[in-house]
Amino acid sequence: KAFGSKVLIRFLHEFNGNWYVWSGNKNGREQGGPEKVIRVWKYVVDKFREVGADNVKWIWNPHGPSTDVSEEDWNDIANYWPGDEYVDWIGMDAYNWYPKDPWGGERPFRDFDNCFRKLYDDCSKLGDQPIMIAEFGSPEFEYEGMTKSDWIKDAFSKMKTDYPRIKMFVWFHINKELDWRINSSTEALSSFKGAIQDTYFVGRK
């Protein structure tokens, strides 16, 4: 409140996965897991509003397809929606983990559409808030002649032409589980630099 300027808070992110203690998966699953997430979300947002911290904008942020995201009906992202009055931005996270995660598990290849198409369409049905990609990335790979450099080019092309409600993105630029960094190779960095030179991706207030 005292800061005055806008603050974006991405609270309870990736709530539909199985890896965070606040997820529906770890709080009851089909026995009320999503409902518990909603109650916590509303409780925290209401607390901020009670003290007049109206400069906070709330990012509601599910994860896209993953071997760690349950596809059972109880985990449908619509079951986690707290309502228009509680969401300012819709966030999306997804990754291409191909070919293996660092724990030895094989992972399917996912291009940008496989990461985000269904999630974007499902989110678009829930509210008319602006959409952001809060996390995305790919490691170095080779798949049917495609590399990380190609993946980056395709991702930015698709964002521009097929996903008009995406107004912000954050590349997960860190060597963590895998090397997600945009400069994991000279080719990947070159593709990233080339892609963001498009005036479509220049920030506008």
Summary of the structure (lengths in Angstrom):
residues: 205
radius of gyration: 17.7
end to end distance: 21.4
largest distance: 55.2
contacts: 587
relative contact order: 0.12
helix: 34%
strand: 19%
